[in-house]
Amino acid sequence: MTDSNTAKQILVVDDSPIIRKYIRRALSVCGVQDDQVLDAENGKVALSMLSEHDIGLVILDLNMPVMDGPSFLLYLRMHEEFNTIPVAIVSTECNVLKRSVLERLGIAGYLRKPFAPNELKSLIDEQMEAAA
């Protein structure tokens, strides 16, 4: 699924260590190598990782302490060096209005927790095709 010579990393941003572990496992099932996955417990920690790593996709929770998902996404979209990074939302929230605002900010997809690994794989495959 990924070429380790050119593969960018996936950044998982969620305040729950259990969810981050589940997403890592789901990514592994999708064929993503563990060393290609980074994680952060909130948007502020994730921001500090952006300039240190070649991020190809962010998997983002919405509701987190310190810096929530929408604030993190807005920061990405306002900074030229990060505004093309695809962001997929993974959340228990399904507020239609909030989702439409996120879509206007250019999210790559939206998965509702709980999700199956094949749903995550479809989202990743779409992003890989779009990047090609």
Secondary structure, DSSP 8 states (H G I E B T S, - for coil): ---TTT--EEEEE-S-HHHHHHHHHHHHHTT--GGGEEEESSHHHHHHHHTTS-EEEEEE-S--SSS-HHHHHHHHHHSTTTTTS-EEEEES---HHHHHHHHHTT-SEEEESS--HHHHHHHHHHHHHHH-
